[in-house]
Amino acid sequence: MTDAPRSGHHSSMLTIEAVIAVLRRPSLWFVALLSLGRLARVGWWRRWPPIPAPDPAYLAWRTQTAYGHVGEPDAYRRAEDLISFLEYCRALRHCT
């Protein structure tokens, strides 16, 4: 993936890349499911499509704090960053 900004219609492509990246790493499946459950919007099952995704406002804030970018939340997020986050979460579980 490149670091070039993405437009809004590339959000689904980023999601597909992230899912594929996690599926390639069975050791991260459990922590990915736990993280998804923790970050999912409250009442996600009541909205169409019923996907346990984080709130877009949270993603925008997280992108700004992680990358210093204000605006399009998908602009600089990458699948590799998700893998790094999940590896960090897995390491924390082993430390506690």
N, CA, C and O atoms as CSV, one atom per row, in Angstrom:
chain,resi,resn,atom,element,x,y,z
A,1,MET,N,N,0.837,-1.187,0.000
A,1,MET,CA,C,0.000,0.000,0.000
A,1,MET,C,C,0.872,1.237,0.000
A,1,MET,O,O,1.988,1.225,0.518
A,2,THR,N,N,0.372,2.267,-0.564
A,2,THR,CA,C,1.099,3.524,-0.582
A,2,THR,C,C,0.656,4.384,0.578
A,2,THR,O,O,-0.345,4.096,1.236
A,3,ASP,N,N,1.407,5.443,0.826
A,3,ASP,CA,C,1.047,6.385,1.869
A,3,ASP,C,C,0.231,7.538,1.330
A,3,ASP,O,O,-0.063,8.478,2.068
A,4,ALA,N,N,-0.145,7.493,0.064
A,4,ALA,CA,C,-0.929,8.576,-0.517
A,4,ALA,C,C,-2.319,8.602,0.077
A,4,ALA,O,O,-2.880,7.554,0.398
A,5,PRO,N,N,-2.884,9.803,0.229
A,5,PRO,CA,C,-4.235,9.903,0.767
A,5,PRO,C,C,-5.228,9.161,-0.107
A,5,PRO,O,O,-5.074,9.079,-1.326
A,6,ARG,N,N,-6.255,8.621,0.545
A,6,ARG,CA,C,-7.315,7.910,-0.147
A,6,ARG,C,C,-8.582,8.748,-0.122
A,6,ARG,O,O,-8.781,9.554,0.787
A,7,SER,N,N,-9.421,8.562,-1.097
A,7,SER,CA,C,-10.725,9.195,-1.043
A,7,SER,C,C,-11.668,8.261,-0.310
A,7,SER,O,O,-11.323,7.106,-0.062
A,8,GLY,N,N,-12.851,8.739,0.041
A,8,GLY,CA,C,-13.800,7.980,0.834
A,8,GLY,C,C,-14.175,6.636,0.241
A,8,GLY,O,O,-14.430,5.692,0.990
A,9,HIS,N,N,-14.218,6.516,-1.081
A,9,HIS,CA,C,-14.630,5.246,-1.677
A,9,HIS,C,C,-13.570,4.158,-1.541
A,9,HIS,O,O,-13.828,3.006,-1.887
A,10,HIS,N,N,-12.404,4.496,-1.052
A,10,HIS,CA,C,-11.365,3.489,-0.843
A,10,HIS,C,C,-11.443,2.854,0.543
A,10,HIS,O,O,-10.657,1.964,0.867
A,11,SER,N,N,-12.380,3.306,1.350
A,11,SER,CA,C,-12.522,2.773,2.700
A,11,SER,C,C,-12.775,1.278,2.689
A,11,SER,O,O,-12.208,0.547,3.501
A,12,SER,N,N,-13.631,0.809,1.767
A,12,SER,CA,C,-13.908,-0.627,1.724
A,12,SER,C,C,-12.674,-1.409,1.291
A,12,SER,O,O,-12.470,-2.532,1.751
A,13,MET,N,N,-11.852,-0.846,0.424
A,13,MET,CA,C,-10.621,-1.514,0.006
A,13,MET,C,C,-9.666,-1.634,1.182
A,13,MET,O,O,-9.017,-2.666,1.354
A,14,LEU,N,N,-9.575,-0.590,1.989
A,14,LEU,CA,C,-8.738,-0.636,3.185
A,14,LEU,C,C,-9.243,-1.717,4.123
A,14,LEU,O,O,-8.442,-2.444,4.710
A,15,THR,N,N,-10.550,-1.841,4.276
A,15,THR,CA,C,-11.121,-2.862,5.132
A,15,THR,C,C,-10.767,-4.254,4.622
A,15,THR,O,O,-10.400,-5.127,5.409
A,16,ILE,N,N,-10.872,-4.467,3.325
A,16,ILE,CA,C,-10.527,-5.765,2.739
A,16,ILE,C,C,-9.051,-6.076,2.969
A,16,ILE,O,O,-8.703,-7.199,3.335
A,17,GLU,N,N,-8.187,-5.093,2.758
A,17,GLU,CA,C,-6.751,-5.294,2.986
A,17,GLU,C,C,-6.475,-5.632,4.445
A,17,GLU,O,O,-5.640,-6.487,4.738
A,18,ALA,N,N,-7.170,-4.969,5.355
A,18,ALA,CA,C,-6.969,-5.222,6.782
A,18,ALA,C,C,-7.440,-6.626,7.152
A,18,ALA,O,O,-6.757,-7.327,7.899
A,19,VAL,N,N,-8.583,-7.039,6.645
A,19,VAL,CA,C,-9.092,-8.385,6.934
A,19,VAL,C,C,-8.130,-9.440,6.395
A,19,VAL,O,O,-7.833,-10.415,7.085
A,20,ILE,N,N,-7.648,-9.257,5.185
A,20,ILE,CA,C,-6.704,-10.213,4.596
A,20,ILE,C,C,-5.414,-10.269,5.416
A,20,ILE,O,O,-4.865,-11.347,5.649
A,21,ALA,N,N,-4.938,-9.109,5.849
A,21,ALA,CA,C,-3.708,-9.072,6.648
A,21,ALA,C,C,-3.877,-9.850,7.949
A,21,ALA,O,O,-2.962,-10.557,8.372
A,22,VAL,N,N,-5.040,-9.726,8.584
A,22,VAL,CA,C,-5.284,-10.455,9.834
A,22,VAL,C,C,-5.478,-11.948,9.551
A,22,VAL,O,O,-4.973,-12.789,10.295
A,23,LEU,N,N,-6.201,-12.278,8.490
A,23,LEU,CA,C,-6.424,-13.692,8.169
A,23,LEU,C,C,-5.119,-14.436,7.886
A,23,LEU,O,O,-5.039,-15.648,8.090
A,24,ARG,N,N,-4.120,-13.732,7.428
A,24,ARG,CA,C,-2.813,-14.347,7.151
A,24,ARG,C,C,-2.017,-14.620,8.417
A,24,ARG,O,O,-0.965,-15.258,8.368
A,25,ARG,N,N,-2.513,-14.141,9.546
A,25,ARG,CA,C,-1.793,-14.296,10.814
A,25,ARG,C,C,-2.717,-14.931,11.862
A,25,ARG,O,O,-3.291,-14.220,12.688
A,26,PRO,N,N,-2.865,-16.252,11.837
A,26,PRO,CA,C,-3.756,-16.927,12.787
A,26,PRO,C,C,-3.452,-16.602,14.253
A,26,PRO,O,O,-4.351,-16.638,15.092
A,27,SER,N,N,-2.210,-16.291,14.560
A,27,SER,CA,C,-1.864,-15.975,15.947
A,27,SER,C,C,-2.510,-14.675,16.430
A,27,SER,O,O,-2.531,-14.403,17.630
A,28,LEU,N,N,-3.035,-13.873,15.504
A,28,LEU,CA,C,-3.680,-12.606,15.878
A,28,LEU,C,C,-5.205,-12.679,15.831
A,28,LEU,O,O,-5.871,-11.698,16.164
A,29,TRP,N,N,-5.768,-13.808,15.430
A,29,TRP,CA,C,-7.224,-13.908,15.279
A,29,TRP,C,C,-7.956,-13.612,16.576
A,29,TRP,O,O,-8.913,-12.836,16.586
A,30,PHE,N,N,-7.520,-14.218,17.666
A,30,PHE,CA,C,-8.214,-14.040,18.946
A,30,PHE,C,C,-8.152,-12.583,19.408
A,30,PHE,O,O,-9.170,-12.001,19.783
A,31,VAL,N,N,-6.966,-12.008,19.379
A,31,VAL,CA,C,-6.832,-10.615,19.826
A,31,VAL,C,C,-7.582,-9.671,18.879
A,31,VAL,O,O,-8.078,-8.633,19.318
A,32,ALA,N,N,-7.673,-10.011,17.597
A,32,ALA,CA,C,-8.430,-9.192,16.647
A,32,ALA,C,C,-9.913,-9.212,16.995
A,32,ALA,O,O,-10.574,-8.174,16.970
A,33,LEU,N,N,-10.434,-10.384,17.316
A,33,LEU,CA,C,-11.848,-10.469,17.698
A,33,LEU,C,C,-12.122,-9.719,18.998
A,33,LEU,O,O,-13.134,-9.029,19.117
A,34,LEU,N,N,-11.229,-9.853,19.967
A,34,LEU,CA,C,-11.387,-9.105,21.218
A,34,LEU,C,C,-11.361,-7.601,20.974
A,34,LEU,O,O,-12.188,-6.865,21.512
A,35,SER,N,N,-10.415,-7.154,20.169
A,35,SER,CA,C,-10.301,-5.727,19.874
A,35,SER,C,C,-11.523,-5.217,19.116
A,35,SER,O,O,-12.024,-4.129,19.398
A,36,LEU,N,N,-11.991,-5.991,18.173
A,36,LEU,CA,C,-13.181,-5.607,17.417
A,36,LEU,C,C,-14.374,-5.459,18.347
A,36,LEU,O,O,-15.146,-4.508,18.225
A,37,GLY,N,N,-14.528,-6.392,19.275
A,37,GLY,CA,C,-15.624,-6.311,20.237
A,37,GLY,C,C,-15.517,-5.100,21.141
A,37,GLY,O,O,-16.528,-4.491,21.491
A,38,ARG,N,N,-14.306,-4.748,21.520
A,38,ARG,CA,C,-14.110,-3.591,22.406
A,38,ARG,C,C,-14.301,-2.263,21.679
A,38,ARG,O,O,-14.764,-1.288,22.271
A,39,LEU,N,N,-13.945,-2.227,20.403
A,39,LEU,CA,C,-14.002,-0.969,19.656
A,39,LEU,C,C,-15.309,-0.765,18.893
A,39,LEU,O,O,-15.567,0.329,18.392
A,40,ALA,N,N,-16.128,-1.799,18.802
A,40,ALA,CA,C,-17.373,-1.695,18.030
A,40,ALA,C,C,-18.307,-0.655,18.633
A,40,ALA,O,O,-18.376,-0.470,19.848
A,41,ARG,N,N,-19.014,0.008,17.744
A,41,ARG,CA,C,-20.011,0.990,18.166
A,41,ARG,C,C,-21.065,0.334,19.043
A,41,ARG,O,O,-21.460,-0.807,18.802
A,42,VAL,N,N,-21.511,1.044,20.042
A,42,VAL,CA,C,-22.594,0.557,20.882
A,42,VAL,C,C,-23.832,0.391,20.005
A,42,VAL,O,O,-24.184,1.297,19.250
A,43,GLY,N,N,-24.483,-0.743,20.099
A,43,GLY,CA,C,-25.687,-1.008,19.318
A,43,GLY,C,C,-25.425,-1.210,17.839
A,43,GLY,O,O,-26.296,-0.933,17.014
A,44,TRP,N,N,-24.234,-1.690,17.487
A,44,TRP,CA,C,-23.869,-1.860,16.071
A,44,TRP,C,C,-24.840,-2.766,15.336
A,44,TRP,O,O,-25.017,-2.619,14.127
A,45,TRP,N,N,-25.470,-3.695,16.031
A,45,TRP,CA,C,-26.378,-4.649,15.391
A,45,TRP,C,C,-27.702,-3.999,14.981
A,45,TRP,O,O,-28.468,-4.586,14.217
A,46,ARG,N,N,-27.978,-2.782,15.489
A,46,ARG,CA,C,-29.214,-2.081,15.123
A,46,ARG,C,C,-29.073,-1.227,13.873
A,46,ARG,O,O,-30.072,-0.729,13.354
A,47,ARG,N,N,-27.867,-1.049,13.384
A,47,ARG,CA,C,-27.620,-0.212,12.196
A,47,ARG,C,C,-27.345,-1.100,10.999
A,47,ARG,O,O,-26.757,-2.173,11.132
A,48,TRP,N,N,-27.771,-0.651,9.835
A,48,TRP,CA,C,-27.501,-1.401,8.609
A,48,TRP,C,C,-26.284,-0.832,7.933
A,48,TRP,O,O,-26.186,0.391,7.840
A,49,PRO,N,N,-25.367,-1.606,7.463
A,49,PRO,CA,C,-25.257,-3.051,7.649
A,49,PRO,C,C,-24.769,-3.368,9.054
A,49,PRO,O,O,-23.979,-2.611,9.618
A,50,PRO,N,N,-25.227,-4.481,9.626
A,50,PRO,CA,C,-24.842,-4.824,10.999
A,50,PRO,C,C,-23.409,-5.358,11.080
A,50,PRO,O,O,-23.179,-6.566,11.139
A,51,ILE,N,N,-22.470,-4.438,11.080
A,51,ILE,CA,C,-21.045,-4.782,11.133
A,51,ILE,C,C,-20.467,-4.165,12.405
A,51,ILE,O,O,-20.656,-2.972,12.641
A,52,PRO,N,N,-19.769,-4.945,13.224
A,52,PRO,CA,C,-19.218,-4.407,14.473
A,52,PRO,C,C,-17.978,-3.541,14.219
A,52,PRO,O,O,-16.861,-3.925,14.567
A,53,ALA,N,N,-18.184,-2.396,13.623
A,53,ALA,CA,C,-17.079,-1.490,13.285
A,53,ALA,C,C,-17.000,-0.356,14.311
A,53,ALA,O,O,-18.003,-0.002,14.931
A,54,PRO,N,N,-15.819,0.200,14.484
A,54,PRO,CA,C,-15.686,1.359,15.372
A,54,PRO,C,C,-16.466,2.555,14.838
A,54,PRO,O,O,-16.722,2.659,13.639
A,55,ASP,N,N,-16.833,3.437,15.727
A,55,ASP,CA,C,-17.539,4.652,15.359
A,55,ASP,C,C,-16.640,5.498,14.446
A,55,ASP,O,O,-15.453,5.650,14.738
A,56,PRO,N,N,-17.173,6.050,13.355
A,56,PRO,CA,C,-16.366,6.879,12.456
A,56,PRO,C,C,-15.723,8.078,13.160
A,56,PRO,O,O,-14.619,8.489,12.802
A,57,ALA,N,N,-16.410,8.637,14.157
A,57,ALA,CA,C,-15.832,9.766,14.903
A,57,ALA,C,C,-14.599,9.317,15.684
A,57,ALA,O,O,-13.613,10.049,15.770
A,58,TYR,N,N,-14.658,8.104,16.257
A,58,TYR,CA,C,-13.495,7.564,16.959
A,58,TYR,C,C,-12.333,7.354,15.985
A,58,TYR,O,O,-11.190,7.688,16.295
A,59,LEU,N,N,-12.629,6.799,14.808
A,59,LEU,CA,C,-11.568,6.571,13.818
A,59,LEU,C,C,-10.938,7.885,13.369
A,59,LEU,O,O,-9.723,7.966,13.189
A,60,ALA,N,N,-11.764,8.911,13.190
A,60,ALA,CA,C,-11.225,10.220,12.793
A,60,ALA,C,C,-10.306,10.765,13.889
A,60,ALA,O,O,-9.217,11.262,13.600
A,61,TRP,N,N,-10.745,10.672,15.139
A,61,TRP,CA,C,-9.934,11.148,16.255
A,61,TRP,C,C,-8.647,10.329,16.364
A,61,TRP,O,O,-7.567,10.883,16.568
A,62,ARG,N,N,-8.771,9.012,16.227
A,62,ARG,CA,C,-7.591,8.155,16.351
A,62,ARG,C,C,-6.589,8.420,15.239
A,62,ARG,O,O,-5.380,8.404,15.469
A,63,THR,N,N,-7.094,8.664,14.026
A,63,THR,CA,C,-6.206,8.984,12.913
A,63,THR,C,C,-5.472,10.289,13.175
A,63,THR,O,O,-4.276,10.409,12.906
A,64,GLN,N,N,-6.204,11.266,13.704
A,64,GLN,CA,C,-5.561,12.552,14.004
A,64,GLN,C,C,-4.497,12.391,15.083
A,64,GLN,O,O,-3.416,12.967,14.963
A,65,THR,N,N,-4.775,11.624,16.131
A,65,THR,CA,C,-3.789,11.477,17.195
A,65,THR,C,C,-2.606,10.608,16.771
A,65,THR,O,O,-1.487,10.807,17.244
A,66,ALA,N,N,-2.849,9.650,15.885
A,66,ALA,CA,C,-1.768,8.764,15.447
A,66,ALA,C,C,-0.895,9.386,14.371
A,66,ALA,O,O,0.324,9.220,14.377
A,67,TYR,N,N,-1.527,10.109,13.441
A,67,TYR,CA,C,-0.799,10.604,12.275
A,67,TYR,C,C,-0.750,12.120,12.175
A,67,TYR,O,O,-0.063,12.660,11.308
A,68,GLY,N,N,-1.469,12.813,13.050
A,68,GLY,CA,C,-1.496,14.264,12.973
A,68,GLY,C,C,-2.287,14.777,11.790
A,68,GLY,O,O,-2.105,15.919,11.367
A,69,HIS,N,N,-3.156,13.954,11.259
A,69,HIS,CA,C,-3.923,14.300,10.065
A,69,HIS,C,C,-5.361,14.616,10.472
A,69,HIS,O,O,-6.002,13.836,11.176
A,70,VAL,N,N,-5.851,15.746,10.030
A,70,VAL,CA,C,-7.236,16.116,10.261
A,70,VAL,C,C,-7.975,15.958,8.943
A,70,VAL,O,O,-7.481,16.391,7.902
A,71,GLY,N,N,-9.136,15.354,8.973
A,71,GLY,CA,C,-9.918,15.209,7.751
A,71,GLY,C,C,-10.326,13.777,7.513
A,71,GLY,O,O,-10.829,13.113,8.419
A,72,GLU,N,N,-10.117,13.295,6.311
A,72,GLU,CA,C,-10.518,11.955,5.898
A,72,GLU,C,C,-9.843,10.900,6.778
A,72,GLU,O,O,-8.619,10.774,6.759
A,73,PRO,N,N,-10.640,10.131,7.562
A,73,PRO,CA,C,-10.040,9.150,8.469
A,73,PRO,C,C,-9.220,8.070,7.776
A,73,PRO,O,O,-8.288,7.535,8.376
A,74,ASP,N,N,-9.539,7.737,6.536
A,74,ASP,CA,C,-8.805,6.681,5.840
A,74,ASP,C,C,-7.537,7.181,5.160
A,74,ASP,O,O,-6.837,6.404,4.511
A,75,ALA,N,N,-7.240,8.444,5.298
A,75,ALA,CA,C,-6.175,9.049,4.510
A,75,ALA,C,C,-4.826,8.360,4.687
A,75,ALA,O,O,-4.111,8.149,3.707
A,76,TYR,N,N,-4.474,8.015,5.897
A,76,TYR,CA,C,-3.141,7.456,6.112
A,76,TYR,C,C,-3.143,6.121,6.842
A,76,TYR,O,O,-2.079,5.558,7.100
A,77,ARG,N,N,-4.307,5.614,7.174
A,77,ARG,CA,C,-4.364,4.318,7.843
A,77,ARG,C,C,-3.940,3.218,6.889
A,77,ARG,O,O,-4.250,3.256,5.698
A,78,ARG,N,N,-3.234,2.249,7.420
A,78,ARG,CA,C,-2.770,1.135,6.582
A,78,ARG,C,C,-3.004,-0.175,7.316
A,78,ARG,O,O,-3.087,-0.206,8.544
A,79,ALA,N,N,-3.111,-1.251,6.558
A,79,ALA,CA,C,-3.296,-2.577,7.151
A,79,ALA,C,C,-2.117,-2.934,8.052
A,79,ALA,O,O,-2.298,-3.590,9.078
A,80,GLU,N,N,-0.909,-2.507,7.677
A,80,GLU,CA,C,0.278,-2.805,8.485
A,80,GLU,C,C,0.163,-2.194,9.879
A,80,GLU,O,O,0.652,-2.759,10.857
A,81,ASP,N,N,-0.486,-1.038,9.958
A,81,ASP,CA,C,-0.674,-0.396,11.259
A,81,ASP,C,C,-1.619,-1.213,12.139
A,81,ASP,O,O,-1.420,-1.302,13.351
A,82,LEU,N,N,-2.634,-1.801,11.537
A,82,LEU,CA,C,-3.545,-2.661,12.284
A,82,LEU,C,C,-2.793,-3.867,12.836
A,82,LEU,O,O,-2.979,-4.243,13.993
A,83,ILE,N,N,-1.954,-4.464,12.017
A,83,ILE,CA,C,-1.175,-5.622,12.466
A,83,ILE,C,C,-0.261,-5.227,13.620
A,83,ILE,O,O,-0.148,-5.967,14.597
A,84,SER,N,N,0.382,-4.087,13.521
A,84,SER,CA,C,1.245,-3.616,14.616
A,84,SER,C,C,0.445,-3.410,15.892
A,84,SER,O,O,0.899,-3.775,16.977
A,85,PHE,N,N,-0.744,-2.829,15.771
A,85,PHE,CA,C,-1.611,-2.612,16.924
A,85,PHE,C,C,-2.003,-3.942,17.561
A,85,PHE,O,O,-1.947,-4.089,18.782
A,86,LEU,N,N,-2.398,-4.905,16.737
A,86,LEU,CA,C,-2.811,-6.204,17.275
A,86,LEU,C,C,-1.645,-6.941,17.931
A,86,LEU,O,O,-1.829,-7.593,18.958
A,87,GLU,N,N,-0.459,-6.845,17.353
A,87,GLU,CA,C,0.720,-7.461,17.965
A,87,GLU,C,C,1.029,-6.810,19.310
A,87,GLU,O,O,1.409,-7.490,20.263
A,88,TYR,N,N,0.865,-5.494,19.379
A,88,TYR,CA,C,1.063,-4.763,20.635
A,88,TYR,C,C,0.038,-5.241,21.678
A,88,TYR,O,O,0.401,-5.503,22.824
A,89,CYS,N,N,-1.218,-5.351,21.289
A,89,CYS,CA,C,-2.259,-5.807,22.215
A,89,CYS,C,C,-1.975,-7.226,22.698
A,89,CYS,O,O,-2.148,-7.524,23.880
A,90,ARG,N,N,-1.545,-8.097,21.799
A,90,ARG,CA,C,-1.214,-9.476,22.168
A,90,ARG,C,C,-0.059,-9.487,23.167
A,90,ARG,O,O,-0.086,-10.240,24.140
A,91,ALA,N,N,0.947,-8.661,22.931
A,91,ALA,CA,C,2.094,-8.596,23.852
A,91,ALA,C,C,1.666,-8.090,25.230
A,91,ALA,O,O,2.163,-8.573,26.248
A,92,LEU,N,N,0.759,-7.134,25.269
A,92,LEU,CA,C,0.275,-6.634,26.561
A,92,LEU,C,C,-0.453,-7.720,27.331
A,92,LEU,O,O,-0.323,-7.806,28.552
A,93,ARG,N,N,-1.216,-8.550,26.636
A,93,ARG,CA,C,-1.942,-9.649,27.297
A,93,ARG,C,C,-0.951,-10.625,27.929
A,93,ARG,O,O,-1.228,-11.178,28.993
A,94,HIS,N,N,0.184,-10.841,27.298
A,94,HIS,CA,C,1.180,-11.774,27.838
A,94,HIS,C,C,1.969,-11.148,28.983
A,94,HIS,O,O,2.567,-11.864,29.787
A,95,CYS,N,N,1.976,-9.830,29.062
A,95,CYS,CA,C,2.715,-9.142,30.118
A,95,CYS,C,C,1.929,-9.045,31.412
A,95,CYS,O,O,2.509,-8.875,32.484
A,96,THR,N,N,0.611,-9.153,31.318
A,96,THR,CA,C,-0.211,-8.955,32.522
A,96,THR,C,C,-0.596,-10.248,33.173
A,96,THR,O,O,-1.286,-10.245,34.193
